[in-house]
Amino acid sequence: MPVLGVTEAGLFPGTIYVFSVYYRRRERSWRVAIFFGGAALAGAFGGILAYAIGKMEGVGGRRGWEWIFILEGILTIAVSLLAYFIVPTWSHSAKFLTEPERERLLARLNSDSDAGQNEKFDWHYVLQAFKDPVVWG
C-alpha cells in the first residue's frame, strides 16, 4: 500500500510546521510531545476499535473487514473536511487573531526564529529539496 504511505507522509511534518508558525521553539516542544503521544495512543486504541468493528460480521450483508474500511474511512473523511476549515494556516493572516495579537505573535516568532517572516511560495525551493541527496538518505 505505497499510496497510503504517500498520502500520510505529510501529516507529521505538516503538523510540526503549523506549530512552528504559532509557537516559539521552547513552547513548541511540549506541543509536539503531546501530538506524538496522541499518535501513540491512537495506534494503541486503533487495534481495539478495529477488533470491535470486525465483530459486525454479517451486518448489512457485509463482512467485518469491510465495516472497518467503511467506518474508519467515513471518520477520516469527516475529520479531514472539518480540519480544512478549523486548522489555522499562516500566522500573518490568521482570521482568529486581532491585529494587536497578530503583531505580538509575529514579534515573538521573529525574536526566536524566522517563522514570523511572510515568505512567498516558490517551486524552486521544492525542486531544490528533491535534488538534495540528504533527503533521499
C-alpha positions in Angstrom: 0.0 0.0 0.0 2.5 2.7 -1.0 -0.3 5.1 -1.9 -1.4 5.2 1.8 2.1 6.0 2.8 2.4 8.8 0.3 -0.8 10.4 1.4 0.1 10.1 5.1 3.7 11.2 4.7 3.0 14.9 5.1 0.9 14.7 8.3 3.6 14.8 10.9 5.9 17.3 9.2 2.9 19.4 8.3 1.6 19.4 11.9 5.1 20.4 13.2 5.2 23.2 10.6 1.8 24.6 11.7 3.1 24.5 15.3 6.2 26.4 14.1 4.2 29.4 12.7 2.4 29.9 16.1 4.8 28.9 18.8 8.4 29.6 19.8 10.9 26.7 19.9 10.7 26.1 23.6 6.9 26.3 23.6 6.7 24.0 20.6 8.4 21.0 22.1 5.6 20.4 24.7 3.0 20.5 21.9 5.0 18.2 19.7 5.3 15.8 22.6 1.5 15.8 23.2 1.0 15.3 19.4 3.3 12.3 19.3 1.8 10.9 22.5 -1.7 11.2 21.0 -0.5 9.4 17.9 0.8 6.6 20.0 -2.5 6.4 21.9 -4.4 6.4 18.6 -2.3 3.4 17.4 -2.9 1.6 20.7 -6.6 2.0 20.6 -6.9 1.6 16.8 -6.5 -2.1 17.0 -9.1 -2.4 19.7 -11.5 -0.4 17.6 -10.8 -2.5 14.5 -11.4 -5.6 16.6 -14.8 -4.3 17.8 -15.8 -3.2 14.3 -14.8 -6.5 12.9 -17.4 -8.2 15.1 -20.0 -6.5 12.9 -19.7 -9.6 10.6 -22.9 -10.0 8.6 -24.4 -6.6 9.4 -26.0 -5.2 6.3 -24.7 -8.2 4.4 -21.1 -7.1 4.7 -18.0 -8.8 6.1 -16.4 -7.4 9.3 -13.3 -6.2 7.5 -15.4 -4.2 5.1 -17.0 -2.4 8.0 -13.6 -1.5 9.3 -12.8 0.3 6.0 -16.2 1.9 5.7 -16.4 3.3 9.2 -12.8 4.4 9.6 -13.0 5.9 6.1 -16.1 7.9 6.9 -14.5 9.1 10.1 -11.3 10.1 8.2 -13.2 12.0 5.6 -15.4 13.8 8.2 -12.3 14.8 10.2 -10.4 16.0 7.2 -13.3 18.1 5.9 -13.7 19.6 9.4 -9.9 20.2 9.7 -9.8 22.1 6.4 -12.0 24.8 8.0 -10.6 24.7 11.5 -6.8 24.3 11.3 -5.2 27.7 11.0 -2.8 28.4 8.2 -0.4 31.3 8.3 0.2 33.3 11.4 0.4 36.6 9.4 -3.1 36.1 8.0 -4.9 34.2 10.8 -8.5 35.3 10.9 -9.0 34.3 14.6 -6.3 36.8 15.8 -7.0 40.5 16.3 -4.4 42.9 14.8 -2.6 43.5 18.1 -2.5 39.8 18.8 -1.1 39.1 15.3 1.6 41.8 15.8 2.6 40.3 19.2 2.7 36.8 17.8 4.9 37.9 14.8 7.2 39.8 17.1 7.6 36.8 19.4 8.3 34.5 16.5 10.8 36.9 14.9 12.7 37.1 18.2 13.0 33.3 18.3 13.4 32.3 14.6 12.5 33.3 11.1 9.0 31.7 11.3 7.3 35.1 11.6 8.5 36.1 8.1 6.0 36.3 5.3 7.7 34.2 2.7 6.2 33.6 -0.7 6.0 30.0 -2.1 8.4 29.2 -4.9 8.7 25.9 -6.7 12.4 26.5 -7.0 12.8 25.5 -3.3 10.7 22.4 -3.8 12.9 21.2 -6.6 16.0 22.2 -4.6 14.8 19.9 -1.8 14.2 17.0 -4.2 17.7 17.4 -5.6 19.3 17.3 -2.2 20.9 13.9 -1.7 20.4 14.1 2.1 16.6 14.0 1.5 17.0 10.6 -0.2 19.2 9.3 2.6 
